[in-house]
Amino acid sequence: MSMIFTNHAEGGSNGAAVTPNNSGGLSGSAWSLIYTPTGTSVTYSNARARGTMAYKYEVTTTPTQTMTEWDYLPPASKFYLRFYVFLPSLPSASIRLCELGTDSATAFGLGLRTDGQFIARDSAGAEMFASSSRFPRNKWVRIELSCTAHTSTAQLVVRLYYDGDSPYHVEQWTSAASFNTMPSGATISKARFGIVGLPVTNCVAYFDDIAITDTDFLGSANPAQAAPLLFNNSCETSTNGTPVTALNSGQIYQNTMFERVTDTAGAFAYSNAQTAHGTLSYSVTSPTTTPASVAWQSMTTTSAAMRFYAYFTGWPTDASEIGQFASIVSGVYTLTGRVAISSEGKIRIFDTDFVYEMPSTLSLNTWYRLELSVDVGTTAINGVLVVELYAGDSTTPLETYTNNTANLGTGIIHHALFGKINAFAWPNVYYLDEIAVQIESTTFIGPYGPLPPTPPVYDGVIPHKGWGQQL
């Protein structure tokens, strides 16, 4: 018989201490133990991912830990865990966010280092996983993992979702099947969540929708909210002159964090020199042949649309790609629709090869909006590629291009890239703003829209509202 334990943190009022007695009921599976040594607390908080409450775990000035625990897990050969976590700041020392244990020892722990890197270790301390991406502060993150129980062939799979209810993970990592998660052969019977196992000071972590089962990955706690499949970045999350990083590109309500930044010596940076909207844009300054770009790379779709605003102060030495969809299959990188700017200031369009150049020469020092949609099709000759060029927020296109026989491959679109994507020199700075991608759709996104209503803030935390709250 399969087992499942869930806890949605709905059993108390804001600020109330969490206890085994008040952690069941509406919350779900009651905690067996709430560990709160001196200087720590576990309380209900209206700083939640959804519903009305979440759990707030806090350690103050005394180096210690605080956690909630289920200690009556039935025996299983494999465990699947899911939880949502929000950190206002990264910890001052390494912590664990969750761990599985036996009656007397830790079987496995998923930790977080001071630089935001995830790290996982087995019962003997052997490293099972170290993330390439970093934890984004001030944002609800969903973490899912599976861990087998074995003395020598245990295996871990970790999926990181940096946009809460998204169906697409930023990173998935699978360890070798060579670890020990059953110290001394003991059975795993405990699951702990919070600020676990390692002493730290002045640390706060919020958790919501915690669950464990032995059947399969649990997915979003609110699958219906995953429907708006929009990646959106308004370039407003840092200060003028700061180099763009994955971590600083998505820490406020309206932005989807980029999953990769390709940059050398600050070539891709925040700028207030020219903006299409708001107070900042991205400046691309790369006079050499080194690429400088940002990317979302966790898509799984056969149709998508992108939109971005571009402002040019000069032209590249050769046609340089500025927006691109791509697919990666078995390590092979396939281009599935892209736009470039030529050395004469004209928009060039590509499927897997060059197909068209728009006749108009663009003006320098002017904001343009580019809209591109692709449907890869089922053969190499029935893909659909559509591009429109606009002046800023205009709804009347300056140029249009449609190709119903495009060669876009027949694979899955995984990546969307923006910036100076290929390796041609570009002596002049250019600017990007209001970058967005809509997947599972070929409908153009359209001009930048007004900001949504300001979301409520509870205890300094913005509730998770799903993807794409702003276009």
N, C-alpha and C positions, 0 to 999 in steps of 0.2 A: 504494500500500500504506500502510495506516495505521501510525502509530508510537505507541509508548507507553513511557515511562520511569517506573519506580516505585522507591522506596527506603523500606523499612520499618525501617531502623536496627536490624537484628538480627545484625550481623556482628562484634560485639565484646563485651567484658565491661565492667562498670560502672567508669567512670573512665579506661578506655583511650582513647588518642588515636585519632581517626578518620583513616585514610589511604586513598588510592585502592585499595590492595591489600586492605584488610580491609573495605571498604564495599560489596563486591558479595556474591555467594553468597546466603546467606539473606536479606540485605537487599534484593536486587534489582539494579537497574542501578547499577554502581559509579560513584562520583564521578570526574570527570577531574582535578579540582583541589580541594585543601583549603587555603584561604588563612588562615594563622595568623601574622601578624606578631607582633613582640615585645609581650608583655602580653596576648595573646589565646590562646584554645584552642577546639578543637572536639573533644568527647569523647563517648563513649557514656555514657548515664545510665539508671539504672533508674527515673527519674522519667518514665514513659512514658504515652502515651495508651492503648496496648494492646500485646500481645506482651510482650517482656521488656526492651526497650531503646528509648530515643529518642536524639536528638542534643541535646547541650547546647552552645550557642554562648556564649562569654563574652569580654567585653572588660573589662579592669581599669582601671588609672589613666591609661594613655596613650590620648589620643583617636585612635581608629582604627576598623577594621571587621574582621569575620571571617566567612567564608562557605564553603559548598560549591558546586561548579559542575559542570554537564554542559556540555561544549563541543563536542559532536558531534551537535547536533540536525539532522536532515535538513530541507531546505526545506519550508515549509508556509505556506499562506495564512492559517491561523488556529490559535492555540494555546489549549489548555485546561489550567489549572493547578489543583492541589488540594494543600493541606497543612494539617496541624494544628499549632497553635502555643500555647504556654503562657508567659505572662510573670509572674514573681513581683511585678514592679513596672513601672510605665511608664518609658520611657527618659528620661534627663536632657536629651536633645536629640533632634531628629527622626531617625528611622532608616528604612531600607527593609527590609522583610521578604523581598521577592523582586524580581527584575528579569529581563527578557529583554534580550539584547544581541547585537550583531554582533561581528565580530572586534576592532573598535576603539572601539565606542561603546555607550552604553546606549540601548536601543530603547524601553523602558517600565519603570517601577518603581512598586511598591505600597508606600507608606510609612506610618509611624505617627508622629503628633505626640506631644508631651509630655502633652497632655490626653487622649490615647487616641483621637483622631479619625484615621480612615484618609484617606490622600491618595494619588492616583495622578497621574503625569505622563508625558507622551510624551517623545520624544527631544529635543525643543526646549524642554522644561521647561513646556509648556502643561498646565494642570490638566485632567485628564480626569474626576476623581471626587473627591468629598469626602463622607465619611459623615455622616449625621445622628446615628447612634448612636455609642457609645464602646466601646473595647475593655475587656472585663471582666478584671481581673487575677485571678490564681490560679485559672484555669479553662481547660480545653482548648477551644479555639475552632477550628472548621473554616472555612477560606477557600477559595472556588472562584471562578475568574475565567476569562473568555475574552478574547482579544485578537487582532484581525486584524492582519496585516502589510501595511502600505501606506504610501506616502509622503505621502498627503494625505487619505485617507478611512478611516483606521484607526478601529476602534470597540472600546470596552471594556465588558464586562459583569462586575460584581462581585456575588457572593452571600456574605453573612456569616451563619454559623451559630454562634450563641453557646451552643449545647448540643451540641457535638461531632457525634455521629452522627444528630442530628435530621434528618428529611426536610424540615423547614420552616425557611426562612431568616428571620432577623430583618430583613434588609434586602437588597434587590436594586436595583442601580443600573445604568442603561444610558447610556453617553455618546452624544453626537452622533458621527456618522461623518465626522469632520473633522480627524483627528489624524495625526501622522507617527510611525510606529514603525519606519521603515526609513531611518535617517539616511544621507544620501548615496546612497540606493537600495540599501544593502547588505542582504544576507540575514540574518535572525535565525538564530543558530546556538548561542547560549549561554543557559542558565538558571541563575540563582544564588539561593541561599536562605540565610538567616541574619541577621546584623547587617550589612547590605550598603550599601556606597556612600557613606554619610555618617558622619563621625567622631563617636564618642560615647565616654563613659567609664562604667565601673561598670554595665555592662548585661549581663543574662543572658536568654537566650531558649531554650526547648526546642521542638524540631520533631519531628514523627513523620508517617509515612505520606505522604511527598511524592511527587507524581506529575505528569506532563505528557503530553498526548496531542494529536492533531489531529482527533479524531473528535467528541467531545461532552463535556459535563460529566460528571465521573467519579463524583460522589456519594460517599456514605459509604464509608470503607474497611472497614466492617463493617456491611453493610445489615441483617443479622439483628438487630443490637442496636438498630435504630431502631424496633422493634415496640412497646415500651411507650410509648404516645403520651400521656404524662402531664405536664402542667405543674403544678408544686408550689412553694409558697412558704410557709415557716414563720415569716417575720418575725424571723429570728434573726441577721441579718448586719451589725448595726451597734451603736450605743450609744443609751441613753435620751436623747431630745430631738433626735436627729439627723434632719434632713429626709430623707425617702425619695427616692432617685434611682434611675434605671435601673442605674447602675453599682454602687451599694452594695446592691442588692436581691438579688444572687444569687452571692456570691463564696465560698460554702461548698458542701460536698458535697450537702446536701439541698435546695438551692433552685434553682428556675428563675428567672433574672433577668427582671424585668418589662421590656417593650420600650418602654413609654411611661409617664411619670408626669406627670399634669396637676395642677399645684400652684401656689399663690401664697403667698408669705411663710411657708413651712414648715407649711402646713395639714395635710399628710400627713407624719407623723413616726413614728419608733420611740418606744415608750413601755413603761415597766415598771410603770405604774400599775395596769393590769388585763391579765391574760394568761389565755388558755384553756389553754395548755400552754407549757412552756419559760419563758424569762426576759423575752421581749419580745413586743409586739404592735404593730399600726399604730394610731395615734390619728388621727382625722379631726376637725379643728377648723376649721370654716368657717362662721362666723355670717352671712356675707354671701351673695349669690347666685352667688358664684364656684364652679364645680365643683372638686372635689379627688378625683382617682381614679388608680388604676394599671391597666395593661392589658397583656395579651398580644395581639398583633395580627398574627401570622404563621401562623394556622391555615388549613387548607383541608379542610373537613369539612362534611357535612350532618347530622351527629348529634354531640351532645356532652353532657357532664354537668359541673356545677360544684358545689363545696362551699366554704362559708366559715362561720366562727364570727363572731358579732356580739354586742356588749355596748353597750346604750344607756343613757345618763344623762339623756336628754330626747328630745323628738320634734321633727322639722322643722316649719317653718311650713306646708308643703304636702307632699304625697306625694313622697318623694325616692327615686330608684332607687339601690339598693345593690349589685345584681348584674345583669349584662346580657350577653347574646350579641348580636352584630351582624354584618351583612354589608355590604361595600362593593363595588358594581359600577358601573364607569364613573363613579366619584366620588359615586355616590348611596349614602347611609348608610341601611340598612334594619335595623330592630330585629327580632330573631328569638327573643324570649323573655327576660323580665326580671322581677325582683322589686323591690318598693319598700316603704318603711315610711311609713305615713300620719301625719298630724298628731295622730291619736288613738292611735297605737301599734299599728296593725294591719298585717299583711302584705297587700299588694296584688300581684296577678299580671297580667301583660300578655303578649299575643302582639305583634301590631303595634299593638294598642290595649288598653285596659283590659278585662279579662274576669272578674275575681273578686277579692273581698276575704275573707280568712279571718276568721271571726267572733271569734276570741279576741283580747283586748287583751293585748299582751306586758307583762311586768313590767320595770320599770327595774332597772338594776344586776344583771343576770342574763345569763349566757352562753347564747346560742341557737346552734343549727346549722341552716343552710339548705342544702337539696339541691335542685337544679334540673336537669332533663334535657329536651332538645329533640331532635326529629327533624323537619326542615323539611318533609318530604313532597314530593310531586310536583305538588301544586296548592295553591291558597290556602285550601283547606278540609279538607285531610287531614294537616296537621301534628300532631305529638303533643307536648304540653307537660305535664310532671309536676313538681309541687313538693311537698316535705315539710318540715315544721318540727319540730325536735327541741329538747329541753332538753339542751344540752351534748353529752356523749358517749352519751346514751341511744340505744338501738336501737328504742325505741317512739315513733312519731311523735305529736306533739301535734295536728297538723293535716295533712291531705293534700288534694291537688287534682290531678285528671287531666282533660285535655281532648284527645280524639282527633280533633277537628275544628278545631284551632287554625290561624289564619292566620299562618304563620311565613315567608311568602314561599316562593320556590322556588329561592333562590340558595345560595351557599356561605357558611358561617360563617367569618369571618376574625378577629373580635375577641371577647375576653372582658374585661369591665371590672368594677371593684370600687371602692367608696368612696361618695362623694357625687357621683353621675354627672351629674345635671342641676342646673339653676341655681335652686334654691330655698334660702332661708336656713335655717340649722340652728343655733340658738343654743347648743346643748350639744355637748360632745365625744362621739363614739362610737368604739368600738374594733373592729378586725378582726384575726382570727388564722387560721392554718392554711388558707390559700387554695389551692384546687386545681381543675384542669380536666382531664377525661379526654375525648379526642376519639375519633371513630369508635366511640362507645359511648353507649348511653342508660342504662347501669347506674349507679345511684348509687354515689358513691365511698365513702360511709360515714364513721364517726367516725375521727378522727385515730388512727393506729396507732403502735406503738412505733418507736423509732429502729432503723435497720438496724445491723448490726455496724460498728464503726468501721473505715473502709477503711485499708489500709496506706499509709504516707506514705514516699516515697522522695526524698531530697535536698530535703525541704520541699515536694514536689509530690504532690498526690493524683491517682492515675490516673483517667482518664475512665471512668465506669461507666454511661453512658447516662442517659436521662431517668428521673425518677420513682423514685428509690431509696427514698423515704419518702412515705407517704401522710399 
